[in-house]
Amino acid sequence: MYKVIGIDVSKRKFDSTFLRQSNKWANKTYKNELEGILKFYKELPEGDCIFVMEATSSYYLKLAYFLSEKGEKVAIVNPLKIRRFAQMRFERVKTDKADARIIAQYGMSEELKLWEPLERELIDIRQICSVMEKLIKDRTMWYNKKEALENDPRHSHIAMNEINEMLAFLYDKHSKLEKALNILIQANYGAENEIIRSIPGIGPKTAIMLLSLTDGFKRFSNYKEFISYVGMSPRIYDSGTIKGRARICKIGMGRARQLLYMAARAASKYNKACKELYERLLAKGKAKKLALIAVANKMIKQAFALISKNEFYSENYSSKLGI
């Protein structure tokens, strides 16, 4: 029987709690740095433990990696699940110690999926993508500033030169990261990348997103799990005489949904199965946005099916399998 340790992690500290045999909670606070983590590990209760914490920003990673390297069992839970669990129990106290206790109670009553650290290459891919997105945002900001100066007939040439140098710098950094990213993708997911890029609508950015989030389609057992993970699964609001609309459940990553939505717009024109689905939904009176979400989910289904069979996309093959 594992002892469940609930941990509420913040930037500078983390609160730990577990239920003693006397049915009293043992609470303690530690610094979220190596010194505090070592002290926490030294003071653990005897016996096998399972450590439960929320996926709060990246603050939990230091402790999670430490415990994993020590061979301990770690479970990382979506914060929304903890919040709903607390609401169900009518919890009114909101402190770090109370949060740690709620996390422990969740771990004691719910089935937990153990956390597995990402491979080094996958971490590189995800973090490079994150930096590239930031470079694109910065580049857009400087372009807007340049346009504002150009609209001023008496703009400063010194300021304009600085902006041009900054844009050149950002382009250079983005180009270098893009080359490094392509090398990593080819080395780790080359075959998978070629397969999903054969699907009309899936471009390089969407392909990299799919590969990194699914770890080359090994992380999820089926496409429905991934759809739920990125928050593209439909959610129906319908009760009694109130007939609600179907909407996506936005529990997931906004950037992933944005890429899938953009890819769906292309797929609705050039991907035969997706185009037929899109037109069929529109003919039924469905909104364009809802139809495009269905197309995005269709593309995800195609990707999982083709990867599992190690096959490239073809119109006839797709129609035959119903994907």
N, C-alpha and C positions, 0 to 999 in steps of 0.2 A: 504493500500500500504506500503510495507516494504522498509525501507531505507537500501541500500546495503553498508556495510562497508567492504572495501578491506583491507586485512592485509598481509604484507610481514614479515615473522618471521625468525629471525636468532638466533644464540645461545645466544647472550647477549642483543638483542633489537628487537623491532618490529615496523614497520611503518604502520600507519593507515591512511586511506583516505576515504572520501565520497563526493558525489556531493551535493553542497548546492543548494538552490532554485535559486540563482543567476547564476547558471551554472558554478560556480567556485569550484575547488577542495579544500577541507579542509584537510591539511596534518599535521600529528604530529608523533613524535617518542617517544617511551617509553622503559624503561628497561624491559627485559623479566624476571622479577622476581615479587614476590607478590606486592611489593611497586608500581612498574610501572603498573601492571595489575589493581590494585585498583584505581590508578589515571586515567587510561584509562577508566575504567568503570564509574567513577564519571563524566567524561567529555563527555560522549556520548550525541549525539543530542536527542531531545525529539522524542517520537513516537517509533513504533515497528521497530526493526532492524533485519537484517540477516547478520551474520558475515561469510565472505568467506576468506579462506586461503588455501595455498598449503600444501600438505603432505610432508613437508621438514624434513627428518630424524625424530627425535622425538621432535624437538624444539617447534612445534606447540601445543603439548599435554597439557602443563601447562595452556596455555590460553584457549584452547578448553574445557578442563575439568572445568575450572572456569566458563566460560560462560554457559556451559551446566547445571552446578549445580545451576546457577542463573535463569534457565528456558529460556535462550535465544536460538534462532535458529542459528545453526552453520552448515556450509557446508565446507567439506574438499575436495579439487579438486586435481586430479592427475597433477603434475607439467608439464607433457608433454602436457596436454590439454591447459594449460595457455601459454606455449611456442608456440604452434601451433596457438593459438588465436592471440598472439602478432605478429607472422610472417604474418598472414593473414591481419593484419592492418598496415603492413609495419612499425612497431615500431623500431626505431633505438637507442633510449635512453635506457641505462641499468643502472639504479640506484635503490636503495631500494624504494624511493618514486614513481618512475615510475612503478616499479613492483607492488606496492600496488594499483596504479591506474588501471593498466591492470587487476589485479585480480578483482577489483570492477566492471570494465566494463564487464568482463566476467560474473560476477554474475548478472549484469543488463540485459544481452542479452541472456543468456543461461538458460535452465531449470536446477535447482539445486536439488540434492538429499541431504536431511538433514542428518547430522552425528549423530550417536548414540554411546555413550561410551560403551566400552566392559564391560562385567560382570567381577567381580573380579576373578572368577575361570578361565575364559578364558585368562585373562592377565597372571595369574600364569602359565598356561599351555604353552603359547607362550614364555614367558620369560625363563622358565625352559628349553624348547627345545633349545632356543638360547644359553644358558649357556652350555648345554650339547654338542652342536656342537663345541663351543669354546674349551671345554675340550678335545674333540676328536682331534681337530687340534693341540692342544698343546701336546697331547700324541704322535701324529705322528711325531711332530718336535723332541721330546726327543728320540723317537725310532731311528730316523735317526741319531741323535747325538751319540746314543749308538752304532749303527752299525759302524759309522765312527771311534769311539775309538777302537772298537773290531778289526777293520782291521789294526790298528796300533799295532805291536807286543810289543811296549814299552809304552803302554797307562798307564795313572795314575789310580791306584786302588782307590784313594781318589775321583777322578772325577767320576769314574764308580759307586761307592757307592752312590754318590749324585744323579746321574741320576736314579739309581734303586729306590731310595727313592722317587724321584719326580714322577716316573711312578706309584709306588704303591699309592702315594697320589692322583694322578689324577684318577686312577682306582676306589679308594674308593669314591671320590667325585662324579664321574659319576654314580656309583652303587647306592648311596644314592638318587641322583636326579632321577634316573630311577624308583626307588621304589615309590618316592613321585609322580612322573608323572603318573605312573600306577594307583595309588590310586585316583588321580584327574580324570583321564579318566574314570575309573570304576564308580565313584560317579556321574559324570555329563553326560557321553555319553556311559554308559555301553552297552545298547541295540544296539545303532547305531554302536558301535565298533564291536560287534559280527557279525552284518549283513555284514558290508563291509569287515571284515576279512574272511568271507566265500567266497569272490570272489577270485579265483585263480590269483595270481600275486600281490595282495595287502598284504604286510607284516605289522608288527607293526609300523615301522617308517612312511610308507606311510599312514597308517590308522590314526595315530595321526596328521599328517600334514593335511589330508583332514578334520578331525573333528575340528581342531583348526581354520583353515582358513574359514570353512563354518559355524562355531558355531553349530556343530551338524546337518548340512544341513538345517539350518533355515535362513541363511543369504542370500542365493540366491534362486530365484524362479524356476530356471531350470539349467540344466547342462551346457548349452551354456554360460550363464553368468559367471559361474565359470571358464570355459575354457578360456574365454576372459580375466578374472581377472588375471589368472596365466601366461598368455601369450603363450598359446598353440594353439590359433586359427590360422588357415591357412591364409596367405596373398598372393594374386596373383599379380604378376607383369606382365602385359600383355597390350601392347598398339601398335596399328597399325601393322606394320610388325615385331615388336619386340615381340617375344614370350618368356616370362620369366618363371621362375620356381616358384612353390608354396613353400612358406617357412612359418615357424611359426612367429607370430608377438611377438617378445620378449619384451613385455611390461608387466612386472610382476616380480615374485620372482624366481631368479635363482635356489635356493635350492629346491623349490617346483617342478620346471620343472625337475631338476636332479632326484629327487625321483620318479616322474612319469615315466620318461624315463627308469630308472632301473627296475621299476615294470613292464613296458611294455615288457621288454625282457623276464621276467618270464611268463607273460601272453601269449606271442606269442607261448609258448610251452605247457602250461598247462591249459589255459582258452580256451574252445572249440570255442566260438564265436570269440574271439580275434585271435586265431590261424588261423581260416578260413579267417578272414579279412586280416591278415598278408600275408598268402600264396597267396590270391587272388591278392593283390596289387603287390607282387613280380612277379607274373605271368604276370602282365600287364607291367612289366618293371620299376616299381617305385623303387626308392632308398630305401635301408634298413632303413635308418634313418627316411625318410618320412613315411614309413610303420609303424615304431615303434611309431611315433607321433600319427598316426591314431589309433593305438592300445591303447595308453594312453588315448586318448579321448573316445574310446569305453569303457574303464574301468570306466571312470568318469560317463559316461551315465548309465552304469550298477549300479554304486553305488547310483546315484540319484533315479533311478527307483525302486531299491529294498528298499531303505529307505522310499520312498513315499508309498510303499505297505506293509511295515513292513514284508518283506519276506527274507528268506535266499537264497543264490545262489544255483541253480541247473542247470545242462546242458539242461534238457528238458524245464524248465521254461524259461530259458534265450532264447532258440531258438524260443519258442512260442511267446514271446513278441518282438522278433527281437532286443534284446540287447546283 
